[in-house]
Amino acid sequence: MANISEIARLAGVSTATISRVINRHPYVSESTRKKVIEIMEQLDYVPNGNAISLKKGATCLIGIVAVAFNPLLIRFMQAFTQSAEKHGFNITLFITNGQVEKELVALEMLKRKQLDAIVCVLRSNEWKVIESYTKYGPIVTWQRLENSYIPSVFMDQYEAYRIGLEHLYLKGYREILSVYPISNGLNTKERMRAYADFITKYKLTVDFPNFQDMIYVRDGEELAKWWIAQTNRPDAIFCANDEVAAGFIAELRRSKFSVPGDVGIIGFDNTEVAHLFDLTTIHYPVDQQAENAFTIIQNMLDTTTKELIPLKYTLVERQST
């Protein structure tokens, strides 16, 4: 296999010139550049990517760390990847299934300069462990976090939940059940705070169970079975996400109930399933969050100050309310 010294000999130039051509250095004449490239093509020479990365001090590789796949994560990854690829970066994915060791693999790769940066979508380790790796490269998170070392692209879900609850009230619903995602999450706490303030504001009386950790379609189906069995039923349900809402609607339809005839339903995220089920939901601008995550990383790597996209929640009203 050809090496850089052989190419330099055939081209009649120094190995330093060959290196400049490979790295697209501007101080090489066009005629020399063309000659070197022709010889490289004739010899089918492929530059050593690892060597180039070590010399530049960058791999052009960003790691995305997540616990598991879900529709929202896929949306985030797609948007982030598109932004990164436009600027010459590639993506490697780490799915940890909640195992701290798998997450540490990504963090150690950052330490060894095998990654330029990490996006921590959903962590497995404690934040203090992750924070200890920020000295080796940028780490950005999608989770709600206020940390001077780990920037976050989270959005305050209090406002989003308030928008949804006000919509239900304007539609005439008064017996509103709120269903929450991860019980120990800061976003859940903000949703619960918004719900409590809403109940106080309108002096409503509700006496329903506190449903938490409801994330999947099957959770929505179980919720529907609970609703059907009640004598004092909520007249509206604010679901943790669109998947739970879809499961709820599907199970109600199997039992010959109608939405919104028998109960109003609102989801969260505005995923494709919301469109499929004609579901009123809160639009969560995940694509723009992902773009902001890449911009933060780019600013940290290149010491630039590119502005972030302003983010806001919006209500998408469909037929379920």
Secondary structure, DSSP 8 states (H G I E B T S, - for coil): ---HHHHHHHHTS-HHHHHHHHTT-SSS-HHHHHHHHHHHHHTT----HHHHHHHHT--SEEEEEESS--HHHHHHHHHHHHHHHHTT-EEEEEE-TT-HHHHHHHHHHHHTTS-SEEEESS-SS-HHHHHTTGGGS-EEESS----SSS-B----HHHHHHHHHHHHHHTT--SEEEB-S-TT-HHHHHHHHHHHHHHHHTT-------B-S--SHHHHHHHHHHHHH-SS--SEEE-SSHHHHHHHHHHHHHTT--TTTT-EEE-SB--HHHHHTT-BEEE--HHHHHHHHHHHHHHHHHT----------EEE--TT-
